[in-house]
Amino acid sequence: MQRETSHQPQGRADEGQVILPGDVGWTGLMTAHMRAIESARQDRLFDDPLATAVVDLARHAIRTDPDGALPTGPKDDQGELTETWYMLSTFLGVRTRYYDSRVTAACAAGIRQLVVLAAGLDARAYRLELPADTTVYEVDTEPVLRFKESVLTRTRLEPTARRRTVVADLRGPWEAALTGVGFDPALPTMWLVEGLFMYLSGPQSERLLDGLTRLSAPGSRLALEYYESIPRPEDVSTVDAAEEAVIARILSFFQDGPPTPPDRWLPSHGWRPEVTTLAAEITARGRVIPEMFRKGRPHEVNLWLAHGTLG
């Protein structure tokens, strides 16, 4: 949700060199970089060719926005990761796999509408082998979707399901834009709200959940995350000023998010929740829990992952 405000147009500075538009958002590029790192692992939890393509493009690109000097990943993707980059790649890799599992479970249950809110560089329409009669609605701002289309054109990836883009800013009215491209509120829907609520205030979170609930038929499903406590810069072990800048920039976007944890918040809107934690999911995937998410620290950072069913 939090985007840089520079509006540098995409174009070429020199032959073979791309200018990345600032309003794509450094955080979105960083997430793609972490997904590319996960995709390169021998024990990878998923393979994201779009993320890899974005990283390859970004390595040879110019950025002129204020965050242009910040790295979107470690200097050597193949080398041993520092704690900062291990935490980010593990967090985003395991989180991505959790949401993947909720999408595939919904499709197995017969749900054929998937809405990805603040979709960014999401590639699930391409990499999850969704049923061909599934429609994936990707909701984001126009500059983000335009940049994504330019990368998809380069890669020539083809979706396995129908894919429709929805231009909307979720901090304002967005429901009409979704129904305007064919979304049917009478059909059960899988709502994917990945990496979003921590960037919203309490009232914004309430409005968003109210809106998607109004558009949900009985049997619809929802997946989201919730920080029980907001991380602090000192919760992450950094090795240099560049890593400190990365963590500080990420945390500068954080807001209060939903007013209560998902096991209480979702039922108040009619959803039946099931919850787990990021730490539990990391352990289940055979990975070492990053320092920031370990129990017993002076300031524990507990991240809930939740999914719910309406009705």
MIMARGU-730035 format. One record per residue (C-alpha): x, y, z. Coordinates in pm, 1 decimal, always signed. Example, Ala and Ser with C-alpha at 12.3 -4.5 7.8 and 13.67 -1.06 7.14 Angstrom:
ATOM, px, py, pz
ATOM, +1230.0, -450.0, +780.0
ATOM, +1367.0, -106.0, +714.0
This chain:
ATOM, px, py, pz
ATOM, +0.0, +0.0, +0.0
ATOM, +276.1, +243.2, +81.7
ATOM, +425.7, +359.1, -246.1
ATOM, +701.2, +603.9, -324.8
ATOM, +562.7, +923.4, -472.2
ATOM, +810.0, +983.9, -754.0
ATOM, +644.4, +958.5, -1095.8
ATOM, +944.7, +904.0, -1316.8
ATOM, +819.1, +747.2, -1640.4
ATOM, +948.8, +412.6, -1749.2
ATOM, +1189.1, +438.5, -2039.7
ATOM, +1545.2, +383.0, -2150.1
ATOM, +1835.9, +599.0, -2042.8
ATOM, +2073.6, +420.2, -2279.5
ATOM, +2036.6, +124.4, -2506.6
ATOM, +1972.8, -177.5, -2283.7
ATOM, +1923.9, +28.0, -1965.5
ATOM, +1580.8, +65.1, -1807.9
ATOM, +1452.1, +337.2, -1576.8
ATOM, +1227.6, +182.6, -1313.2
ATOM, +931.5, +406.7, -1226.2
ATOM, +953.0, +520.2, -865.8
ATOM, +585.8, +461.1, -797.9
ATOM, +628.3, +85.9, -845.6
ATOM, +757.9, +85.2, -488.0
ATOM, +1089.4, -31.4, -348.8
ATOM, +914.3, -266.7, -107.7
ATOM, +751.8, -447.8, -400.5
ATOM, +1088.9, -490.4, -568.2
ATOM, +1239.2, -613.3, -242.6
ATOM, +962.8, -872.3, -204.9
ATOM, +1029.1, -992.1, -560.3
ATOM, +1399.4, -1018.6, -476.2
ATOM, +1326.9, -1236.1, -172.2
ATOM, +1097.3, -1458.4, -378.3
ATOM, +1373.3, -1491.3, -636.7
ATOM, +1615.1, -1599.2, -361.8
ATOM, +1365.9, -1864.0, -247.8
ATOM, +1319.3, -1979.9, -607.5
ATOM, +1695.1, -2031.5, -640.7
ATOM, +1718.3, -2264.6, -338.6
ATOM, +1750.0, -2637.7, -399.3
ATOM, +1486.1, -2694.3, -129.4
ATOM, +1269.2, -2409.5, -258.9
ATOM, +909.8, -2383.3, -147.2
ATOM, +799.3, -2245.2, -485.7
ATOM, +940.4, -2127.1, -816.9
ATOM, +853.0, -1771.7, -918.5
ATOM, +981.4, -1692.0, -1269.7
ATOM, +825.7, -1344.9, -1263.7
ATOM, +1020.3, -1251.9, -948.6
ATOM, +1340.5, -1376.3, -1108.7
ATOM, +1271.7, -1169.2, -1420.0
ATOM, +1204.3, -857.2, -1210.7
ATOM, +1532.8, -900.1, -1024.9
ATOM, +1725.2, -950.4, -1349.2
ATOM, +1571.7, -631.4, -1486.8
ATOM, +1630.4, -432.0, -1167.9
ATOM, +2000.1, -520.1, -1162.3
ATOM, +2049.8, -325.5, -1486.0
ATOM, +1805.5, -45.0, -1417.5
ATOM, +1824.6, +315.0, -1305.1
ATOM, +1602.1, +447.2, -1028.1
ATOM, +1573.5, +817.9, -962.2
ATOM, +1332.5, +815.0, -667.0
ATOM, +1448.1, +868.3, -305.1
ATOM, +1477.6, +494.3, -239.3
ATOM, +1688.2, +431.7, -547.7
ATOM, +2008.1, +396.9, -345.9
ATOM, +1867.3, +128.2, -118.0
ATOM, +1946.8, -233.4, -209.9
ATOM, +1662.9, -471.0, -285.8
ATOM, +1868.2, -773.7, -185.2
ATOM, +2211.8, -897.0, -80.9
ATOM, +2510.1, -826.9, -301.9
ATOM, +2564.9, -1196.6, -370.4
ATOM, +2242.3, -1394.8, -398.6
ATOM, +2432.8, -1722.7, -414.8
ATOM, +2643.2, -1664.7, -104.8
ATOM, +2560.6, -1710.6, +262.7
ATOM, +2291.1, -1470.2, +374.6
ATOM, +2339.4, -1234.8, +666.7
ATOM, +2075.8, -1246.2, +942.1
ATOM, +1892.8, -950.9, +785.4
ATOM, +1858.9, -1113.4, +445.6
ATOM, +1795.9, -1458.3, +592.8
ATOM, +1510.9, -1312.6, +799.3
ATOM, +1356.0, -1130.9, +502.9
ATOM, +1391.3, -1418.6, +256.0
ATOM, +1264.5, -1677.6, +506.6
ATOM, +976.6, -1458.6, +621.6
ATOM, +862.7, -1378.8, +267.2
ATOM, +934.2, -1725.8, +130.9
ATOM, +740.0, -1911.2, +399.6
ATOM, +463.4, -1651.0, +399.8
ATOM, +426.2, -1686.0, +23.1
ATOM, +401.5, -2065.0, +57.1
ATOM, +132.1, -2032.2, +324.9
ATOM, -81.8, -1815.7, +98.5
ATOM, -17.7, -2051.1, -193.2
ATOM, -159.7, -2336.0, +15.0
ATOM, -474.4, -2138.4, +92.8
ATOM, -530.7, -2059.8, -276.4
ATOM, -485.0, -2419.2, -390.1
ATOM, -712.8, -2544.8, -110.1
ATOM, -983.7, -2299.3, -216.0
ATOM, -958.6, -2413.4, -578.7
ATOM, -972.8, -2777.7, -469.1
ATOM, -1296.3, -2690.8, -286.4
ATOM, -1445.5, -2554.4, -609.4
ATOM, -1392.1, -2181.0, -565.7
ATOM, -1323.5, -2018.7, -902.1
ATOM, -1283.7, -1649.9, -814.2
ATOM, -953.3, -1534.9, -665.3
ATOM, -900.3, -1169.2, -570.9
ATOM, -544.1, -1060.3, -490.9
ATOM, -556.3, -724.7, -311.4
ATOM, -252.0, -497.0, -352.5
ATOM, -130.1, -762.1, -595.3
ATOM, +200.7, -596.0, -683.4
ATOM, +421.0, -846.7, -865.8
ATOM, +214.8, -1149.8, -763.9
ATOM, +251.1, -1441.3, -1008.4
ATOM, +0.9, -1696.1, -877.9
ATOM, -201.5, -1682.4, -1199.4
ATOM, +111.2, -1813.4, -1373.7
ATOM, +285.8, -2048.0, -1132.8
ATOM, +17.6, -2232.8, -932.1
ATOM, -139.6, -2423.7, -1224.6
ATOM, -483.5, -2300.3, -1126.0
ATOM, -786.4, -2455.4, -1298.2
ATOM, -849.2, -2298.6, -1638.7
ATOM, -1200.5, -2186.4, -1538.2
ATOM, -1063.3, -1981.6, -1246.5
ATOM, -1058.1, -1601.4, -1276.2
ATOM, -779.9, -1417.3, -1092.6
ATOM, -848.1, -1048.9, -1020.7
ATOM, -531.0, -850.2, -943.8
ATOM, -606.7, -520.1, -769.7
ATOM, -341.5, -246.9, -756.7
ATOM, -257.2, +102.2, -876.2
ATOM, -209.3, +182.9, -1244.7
ATOM, +171.3, +238.0, -1236.6
ATOM, +228.9, -96.1, -1061.5
ATOM, +9.2, -290.1, -1302.0
ATOM, +163.1, -113.9, -1602.5
ATOM, +515.5, -201.9, -1489.9
ATOM, +410.7, -561.3, -1424.9
ATOM, +268.7, -590.0, -1775.9
ATOM, +599.0, -466.0, -1919.3
ATOM, +787.7, -739.8, -1734.1
ATOM, +535.5, -1004.2, -1836.7
ATOM, +579.5, -897.5, -2199.3
ATOM, +953.1, -955.4, -2167.6
ATOM, +913.6, -1298.9, -2008.5
ATOM, +631.2, -1419.8, -2232.6
ATOM, +480.4, -1606.7, -1937.8
ATOM, +127.9, -1737.2, -1991.5
ATOM, -131.4, -1767.1, -1712.9
ATOM, -301.7, -2100.4, -1650.6
ATOM, -623.1, -1922.5, -1544.8
ATOM, -811.6, -1616.6, -1664.3
ATOM, -640.2, -1302.8, -1534.9
ATOM, -798.9, -959.8, -1502.1
ATOM, -631.4, -648.5, -1367.6
ATOM, -823.1, -398.1, -1155.4
ATOM, -690.9, -42.8, -1123.6
ATOM, -774.2, +83.9, -774.8
ATOM, -614.4, +224.7, -461.6
ATOM, -738.5, +24.4, -164.1
ATOM, -717.9, +327.1, +61.8
ATOM, -1015.6, +467.2, -129.4
ATOM, -1322.7, +323.8, -309.6
ATOM, -1233.0, +4.8, -496.3
ATOM, -1536.3, -225.8, -497.3
ATOM, -1694.6, -76.0, -812.1
ATOM, -1369.4, -114.6, -1003.2
ATOM, -1367.8, -486.0, -916.8
ATOM, -1728.5, -555.5, -1012.0
ATOM, -1678.0, -345.3, -1322.7
ATOM, -1441.6, -600.1, -1476.6
ATOM, -1669.0, -898.0, -1421.6
ATOM, -1631.0, -997.0, -1056.7
ATOM, -1951.7, -1168.1, -937.9
ATOM, -2039.9, -1115.7, -567.2
ATOM, -2290.0, -1402.2, -590.0
ATOM, -2008.5, -1656.2, -633.6
ATOM, -1778.1, -1776.7, -354.0
ATOM, -1443.8, -1597.9, -362.4
ATOM, -1093.0, -1655.4, -231.4
ATOM, -957.4, -1323.1, -101.2
ATOM, -580.5, -1296.8, -70.9
ATOM, -468.4, -1010.3, +154.1
ATOM, -95.8, -1073.7, +167.0
ATOM, +141.5, -819.2, +317.8
ATOM, -120.3, -545.7, +340.2
ATOM, -285.0, -495.4, +677.2
ATOM, +39.0, -392.8, +850.9
ATOM, +45.8, -91.0, +617.3
ATOM, -306.4, +20.8, +711.9
ATOM, -448.0, +203.4, +1010.8
ATOM, -718.6, +46.1, +1225.0
ATOM, -1004.2, +234.3, +1051.6
ATOM, -861.3, +155.9, +706.8
ATOM, -841.9, -212.8, +800.8
ATOM, -1202.8, -211.9, +916.0
ATOM, -1320.9, -45.9, +594.0
ATOM, -1131.3, -294.3, +379.5
ATOM, -1267.4, -598.8, +562.6
ATOM, -1618.0, -452.3, +556.8
ATOM, -1590.5, -397.8, +181.6
ATOM, -1469.3, -743.2, +89.2
ATOM, -1722.3, -904.3, +325.9
ATOM, -2006.2, -722.4, +148.6
ATOM, -1881.1, -866.2, -180.2
ATOM, -1850.8, -1221.8, -45.4
ATOM, -2099.0, -1500.4, -96.6
ATOM, -2136.3, -1767.9, +174.7
ATOM, -1847.7, -2011.7, +161.1
ATOM, -1599.6, -1745.5, +52.1
ATOM, -1251.0, -1766.5, +200.3
ATOM, -997.6, -1512.2, +319.8
ATOM, -627.3, -1522.6, +409.9
ATOM, -432.9, -1249.9, +589.3
ATOM, -159.8, -1178.9, +845.0
ATOM, -141.6, -980.4, +1166.7
ATOM, +150.1, -845.1, +1367.4
ATOM, +76.1, -880.7, +1738.4
ATOM, +352.5, -627.7, +1801.5
ATOM, +520.3, -398.9, +1550.3
ATOM, +889.2, -483.9, +1492.0
ATOM, +1154.9, -230.5, +1588.9
ATOM, +1489.8, -166.6, +1416.0
ATOM, +1675.3, -316.7, +1711.3
ATOM, +1486.0, -645.3, +1666.2
ATOM, +1693.5, -720.7, +1354.7
ATOM, +2065.9, -792.5, +1359.9
ATOM, +2223.4, -582.5, +1083.8
ATOM, +2588.7, -581.2, +972.5
ATOM, +2622.4, -241.6, +804.8
ATOM, +2455.9, +91.1, +732.0
ATOM, +2295.0, -41.6, +413.0
ATOM, +2109.9, -314.1, +602.2
ATOM, +2009.1, -66.8, +871.8
ATOM, +1862.1, +157.5, +601.4
ATOM, +1667.8, -133.5, +452.4
ATOM, +1510.2, -229.5, +785.4
ATOM, +1438.2, +132.1, +877.7
ATOM, +1266.9, +190.5, +542.3
ATOM, +1050.1, -120.0, +571.5
ATOM, +942.4, -39.3, +926.2
ATOM, +866.2, +321.8, +836.8
ATOM, +563.6, +194.6, +642.5
ATOM, +409.5, +5.9, +937.2
ATOM, +81.8, +122.1, +1092.2
ATOM, -139.7, -23.8, +1364.4
ATOM, -330.5, -260.8, +1135.1
ATOM, -646.0, -445.3, +1248.5
ATOM, -779.2, -352.4, +1594.0
ATOM, -765.0, -706.7, +1737.6
ATOM, -598.3, -1041.0, +1650.9
ATOM, -764.1, -1242.2, +1370.3
ATOM, -914.6, -1504.1, +1603.9
ATOM, -1135.1, -1223.7, +1741.7
ATOM, -1144.8, -977.9, +1452.3
ATOM, -1263.4, -1213.5, +1179.4
ATOM, -1561.6, -1356.4, +1375.8
ATOM, -1679.6, -999.1, +1441.2
ATOM, -1729.5, -971.4, +1063.5
ATOM, -1886.5, -1313.8, +1013.5
ATOM, -1576.3, -1518.2, +927.3
ATOM, -1478.8, -1848.7, +1092.8
ATOM, -1099.9, -1830.2, +1142.9
ATOM, -812.4, -2074.2, +1168.8
ATOM, -484.9, -1925.3, +1286.7
ATOM, -119.3, -2020.1, +1305.3
ATOM, +203.6, -1826.7, +1344.0
ATOM, +485.4, -1752.9, +1106.4
ATOM, +728.1, -1922.5, +1347.3
ATOM, +520.5, -2241.1, +1341.1
ATOM, +508.5, -2237.2, +960.2
ATOM, +885.5, -2181.4, +938.5
ATOM, +946.3, -2479.1, +1168.8
ATOM, +702.7, -2693.8, +969.3
ATOM, +902.3, -2615.5, +654.8
ATOM, +1225.3, -2733.0, +816.5
ATOM, +1381.5, -2387.8, +836.3
ATOM, +1558.0, -2215.5, +1125.3
ATOM, +1344.5, -1941.7, +1282.4
ATOM, +1509.7, -1600.3, +1225.7
ATOM, +1616.5, -1418.2, +1540.8
ATOM, +1339.4, -1159.4, +1515.0
ATOM, +1062.1, -1419.5, +1541.6
ATOM, +1210.8, -1635.1, +1820.6
ATOM, +1038.0, -1669.4, +2155.1
ATOM, +1197.3, -1538.9, +2472.9
ATOM, +1340.2, -1219.2, +2330.2
ATOM, +1295.1, -895.2, +2530.2
ATOM, +1057.8, -771.2, +2259.3
ATOM, +877.9, -1065.6, +2102.1
ATOM, +753.3, -1016.4, +1745.3
ATOM, +465.9, -1255.7, +1686.0
ATOM, +319.3, -1268.3, +1335.9
ATOM, -12.9, -1445.1, +1297.4
ATOM, -117.2, -1605.9, +970.2
ATOM, -489.7, -1664.3, +940.5
ATOM, -750.5, -1787.7, +701.6
ATOM, -1125.7, -1781.9, +741.5
ATOM, -1449.9, -1898.0, +582.5
ATOM, -1759.3, -1683.0, +560.5
ATOM, -2075.2, -1816.2, +721.7
